[in-house]
């Protein structure tokens, strides 16, 4: 709903119907009972004797509380908007009350949008955390710079969403940009949201490294895989991995620390290589590498069992022409356009500089679930 459109009783009824659908889909009344049950469990003596089980219970309790509170808050906003609209009608369309009703309805619509989005996430890992990897594709030095630009864009987006980010690996390239970036994102629906970004991203601009200022087309690939829950165990035999340590470095060439703490883990049977250098010690970096390795091995196992790769990661394609999911054009005009959904904007800075990606990510999920 646009801010300038005055809300009507019919408009509020439509919002109420959407809210009822979301509440039913999220099983809010069942969760209300589950919250009471889990609160009793968490207050029982000896609850924390099994720390892992207690943490799992508290995580379930927190998620259930969030869903119940979100729907209850939305219903409160709906009641407020109806009350303001009724008062406005009794006072011959009082502009101040109409404005209040419309503003409350706009906030409600945004809240329902978010709830609907969450209700579309039906994958096993959609509500959990994500591991994102960005790699340069066609374009040489430009692709390494484009990889760094995307990395900064996602950092801004995660900040906007209030997600916690741990940068596992982000080594500087020799001339410009970065060789790659891998980071873990913790937050509600992080994997569900970010899997919309998996694929090839294309940049068109005047090359900053070309003395003749020619237009350059550059590519980078984004991979998104889920952080596996603790109850999924992936066995990795010690003889199947090789661990190398080296000196860490960060974007721009600065040293992250002064010791050989960066770790590279190679899984010999599959050839999968994972590197981490964010933590201060080899032990911590190796643990982070193993978490990422296990997630990739799990994905590989899914691929062997059935052709489910597209659901978890998005189709695997060459990082180049003809395979992009989104184009970012800086010259000769300015536009960011998602080639799957048609969602576009001319405000390139809000996307690349401010991480304003919700229009593309929500648009993707509307398109993917048939809710356009």
N, C-alpha and C positions, 0 to 999 in steps of 0.2 A: 504494500500500500504506500502510495506517495504521501509525503508529509503534507502537501497542500490540499489533498482531497479530503473533504469532510466525511466523517464516518456516518453511516446510516444504521438503523436498527437491523436491516437485512445484512449489512456488512458484518455487524457483530454476531448475528446468528451464524453466518458462514464461518467466522473465526471459532465460534463455540463448537460447531460441528467438526472442524478440523482438530480442535483440541480433544474432543471426545474420541476421535479415531486414534490419535496418538496415544492417549491414556490407555485405551484398550489394547493397542499394539504393544505397549511397554508393560502391560499387566500391572498397572500401578496399584490397584487394590490388593492384588496378591503380594506385591512388594511391601505394601504398608504392613501387612501381617508378618511378612518375613523380617522386616526391620525390628518389630517388637520381639520376635523370637531370637534374633541374633543379639539384640541388646541384653536379653536375659542370659544368653550363653556367655557373652563377654563379661558379665558381672559375676559369674559363678567363680567360686574358689578354685584355684589351680588352672584357670583358663590359660595363663601364659606358661604353664609347664612345658607345653609343646609349642615352641615359639613359631615354627613354620606354619602349623595349623592355625595358630592364633592370628598371624599376619594375614593368612588367606581369608579368615572369617571377617577380620576388620576391613579388608579390601572389599569384600562382598557387601558388608554393612554400609560402607561409605558410598558405594555405587548405587545401592538401593535407596539410601537416603537422598542422594542427589536427584534421582528420577522422581521420587515422590515429591520432594520440595519444589522441583521445577514445575511439575504439573499443578501443584497447589498454588504456587505463586502466580502462574498463568491464569488460573481460575479467579484468583483475587483481582488481577488486573482486568479480567473480563467483567467482573461485577462492578469494579470502579468505573469502567468505561460506560456500562449500561446506566449506572446511577447518574453520572454526569450528563449523559445524553437525555435522560428522562427529565432532569432538572432544567436543561437547556430548552427542551420542548415546552415545559410548563411556564418558562419565562420568555416566551415568544422568540426562541432561537438566540438566546444570550450568547454573544460571540466568545466571551471568555470561557464559558462552560463548554461550548462547542469545541473550542481549541483544546481544552483539557481532555475532552472525550476522544478527540482525534489523535492527540499525542499519546494517550494511554493505549489506544487501539494500535497505533504504529509500533509501540514498544512490544505489545502483545504479539503482533504479527511476526516481529523479528524473533521473539522467544519461541513461537510455534515453528517457525522455519528451522530453528536449531534443534528442536525436539523431533521434528519430522526427519531431519537429516540423520539423527542418532537412530531413529527407528528403522531406517533403511539398512543399517549395518547389521547384517545377519551372518557374516563370515565368522569362523571360529576365533579369529584373532583381531577382528575389527575394533573392538573396544580397548585393545591393549596398546603397548608401546611399539615403536618402529625403529628399524635400522636403515638409514638412507646413505647411499653411495652415489657420488657424482663423478663421472669420468669424461675427459675430453674425447671428442670424436674427430671427424674431418675438420681441417682448418689449421693444423700446425700450432704455432705459437698463439694464434688468436683463440684457438679452442681451449688452451690452458687459461687464458684470461677470462673467457666466457664461463669456464667451470668455476672460477673464483667469484664471478658476478652472481651466478646461480647460488653458490654456497652462501653468500651474504644475503641474498634474497630470502632464502629459507631460514636463515637465522632470524631475520626480521619477522617473518611469518610466525615462527614458533614463539617469538616474544609476544606478538599480538595475541596469540591464542593462550598465553600463559603456560606454555609447556616448558619443561626442563630439558635442556640440550647438553649432552656430553660429546665433545668432539674427540673421536677416537684417533683420527688420522687426517692430517691436512698438510702434506709436505709442499714446500715452495718449488715451483718450476725454476729452471736455470735462468730464464730471461724475464718472463712475465707470467703472472697468474700462479696456478697450483697444478701439480701433477694429478691430483685426485682429492676427494674428501669423503670421509666416512664419519657419520655421527649418529648417536642414539637419541631418540626423542621419547620422553616420558610424559604422558598426559592422557586425559580422557579422549578416546576415539582417535588417538594419534595415527595408528596404522590405517584405520578405516578412511580417515581424511587424506592422508598422504599417499595412499596407493593410487589416487587420482593423478599423481605427478610422475608415475613410472612411465618411462619412454624417452624419446629423443626430443630435445629442445633446440630450436633453430634461431640463430641471431643473424640479423642483417644490419650492417652499419658501415660507416667509413672506418677503414682500418687505422688504429692508432699507431701501428708499427710500420705503415707504408708511407714512404716519403712523398709518393704521388697522390696520396689521399684517395685511393680507389675504394669502391664498395667491396665489402668482404662478406661472404656467407660462412657461418661457423656453426658447429654442432657440439652438443654435449649430451651424454646419456645419464638418466637418473634411474637408479634401482631402489626399490623399497621392499623390504622384507620384514616380517614380524619378529619381535623379541619373543622367544618361546617361553610360555609359562613354566613354573618350576615343576609342575606335574608331568611335563613331557621330557623324557630322558633320552638323550642321544649319546651313545657310547662311542668314544674315540680312543682307540688303542694307542698307548704311548709310542709304539714302534711305527705307527702310521703318520706321525708328524715330525717335522724338522723345525727346530726353533733357532732363529738367528737374532742376534742383538746388534744394534748400531746406534750411532749418535743421532739424537732427535733434532729436527729443525721445523720451524713454523712458517706460515705465509710471510713472504717478503724476505725470507732467508735468515730471520733471527733464530738463534738457538732457543729451544724450549727449556733445556737445562744443560748442565755441563757434564753429564755422565752418559754412558752408553745404555740408556734405559729403554729406547725404542725397541719394539719386538716385532719380528716377522715370523708368522707361523705358516708353514707349508704342509698341506694335507697330501701326502704322497700318493695315495690311491686315486685321488680325483684331480690333483693338480691345483686345488683351490688355495689361494694365497691371501692371508689376512695380515694387515699391519696396523699397529696401534702405537702411538707415541704421546698421548695426552697426559697419562698419569706420571707420577714422579718416580715410580720404581718399575723394575722389570717384572716383578711379581704381579703388580696391578695391571700392567699392560698386557701380560700374557693372559690373565683372567679375562680381560676385555676381548682379546683376540679369540679366545676359546668360545665365548658367548656368541660372537658373530659367526665363527666357523660352524658351530652347532646349528645355528639358524639356517645357514646356507646348505648344510648337509641335509637338514630336514626338508628344505625346499627341493633339493635334488631327489630325495627319496619319494616325495609326492609326485615328482615328474615321472619317476620310474613306475610307480604304481598305476598312475592314470594321468591323462593329459590335463592336469589342473594348473599348469604353470601360469596361464593367463589370469587365473583368479587370484593368485598370490602375488605375482610380480609384474604382470603385464607382459605382453608378447616380447620375446627376445628378438631384436632386430639389429642390423648394422646401424651404427651411429652416424648417419649421413643422409644424403638426399633421398626423398621419397618415403622416409619412415618417421618423420617428425609428428609429434602430437600437438605441438604449439609453436607458433612463430612469434618472435619479438623483433619488430622492424623499427629501427631508429633512423633510417635514411632510405629512400628520399622522403618518406612520410613517417609518422609515428603511430604504431599500432601493435597491440598484443592480441593475438587471436588463437583460440583453441580450435584446432582443425577437426576435432571429433564432435564438438557441441555447437560450434558457431559463436560461442560467447567471445566478445571482443571489447576492447577499450582503447581509446586514443591517449589515455593518461598513463604513458609508459613509466614515468617516474614513480607513480604510486605503487606500481607493481615491482619494479626492480629495486627501487630505493627504499620503499616503505613496506614491502612484503604484503601488499594488499591482494591476496590470492583467493579469498573466499568466493568471489564471484565465479572464478574458474573451477574451483574444487566443488562447490555446491552445484554449479552447472553440470559438471561431469557426473555427479551422483544422481541428479535429476534425470539426466540423459540415460545413464546406465540402468536405472531402475524403472524407466518408463513413466516417471512422474513429471515430465515436462509440462 
